Amino acid sequence: MESQTEINEERKRVLEKVRQLAPDVMKTVSDQLDVVYKEGALSTKVKRLIALGIALRACCTNCIVAQTQRSLEAGATTEEIMETVGVEVCMSGTTGLGESMRVIKFLEELGKI
């Protein structure tokens, strides 16, 4: 079974290939991300936690791992991530619970729990 850390590393590797093969597209995406996740009425951390909830709902493996990592980088605590997971599970039911297991495994691999 592939670890969540391995999934994250592979995601980064492939994104770098996309940057090489489609630099204009990735520049546009990067510019959009810079605007969306900058500090504003909502902090970057809160925006990343929202994105994590959406990623869980979308059942997007790469998005879940990336937004978990980005939430941590933005200063989110394990408790804040788990509350985000709780809201998503409340909204999505058992599919949300199933996808949230990926977050737990990733946090375990990172030594956060």
N, C-alpha and C positions, 0 to 999 in steps of 0.2 A: 504494500500500500504506500502510495506517495504521501510524503509529509506535506503539511501546509507551508512549511518553510521552503520546501522544494518547489511547490506550486508557485510561490511568490518569486523565487529566483528565476524560474522558467518564464514567468510573466514578464519580468524585467528584461530578460534576454531577448525575448521575442519583440517587446516594445522597442528595444534598441534597433533591431532589424527593421522594424516598420519605420523608425526615424531615418534610417539610411535609405530605405527604398522609397519612402513617400515623405520627404522632409517638409514640403509645403502643407500637407495634411496635418502632420504632427505639430507643426508650428501653430496652425490655427487652433488645434485642440489644446495645446499648451497655453496659448494666450487666453482661451476661454476659461480654462481651469484657474489661471492666475486671477482673473476677474471674479469668478464665482466664489472661490474659497478665501478671498482676502477678508481681513477684518472689516466688519461693518456693524449694522444693527445686531447681527448675530456674529459671535466669534467664529474663528476658523475651526476651533474644536467642536463647537455645536454643529456647524455645517458638516463636518466630517462624520459626526455621530448620526446626523440625519441621513447622510449618504450611505452609511453602514446599514441603517434600517431599510432603506430602499434597495440596497444590494441584496440583503437577505430576502426581501419580498420578491425580488426578481429572480432569485435562485441562481445568481451569477457567481460562480466559484471565484474567478479572478477578481471580480469586484468586491466580494466579501473579504478576501484576504487583503487586497489592496486598501480597502477602507478601514479595516481593522488596524493595519500598519499605520496608515495616515492619521487615524484617530489618536493612536499612541504618540506619534510624532508631534501632533498638535497639542499634546498635554493631557489627553484623556486618561483617566485612571481605569483600572480593571472594573471597579464598581460602576463607573459611568458607562462603560461598554456593556456591562451586564444589564444595567437598567435599560439601555437602548435595545438590547436583545429581548428583554422582558416585554417592552412595548410592542416590538415586532411580533413576538409570539402571541401576544394578546390579539393583535390585528389579524394574524395569518393562521393561527391554530397550529396543527401538527406539522404542516409543511415548514412553518417558521421555526418550530422546535428542531426539526430535522436539519435545516440549514444552519441553525445556530451552533450545532455541534462542531462545525468547521471553525467557528470563532474560538470555542473552548479549546480545541486541539491546537490551534495556532498560538493562543495565549500560553498553553502548557509548554509548547516547544520553545517559546520565547522566555520561559521562566517567570511569567507574570502571575501564574497560579499554580 
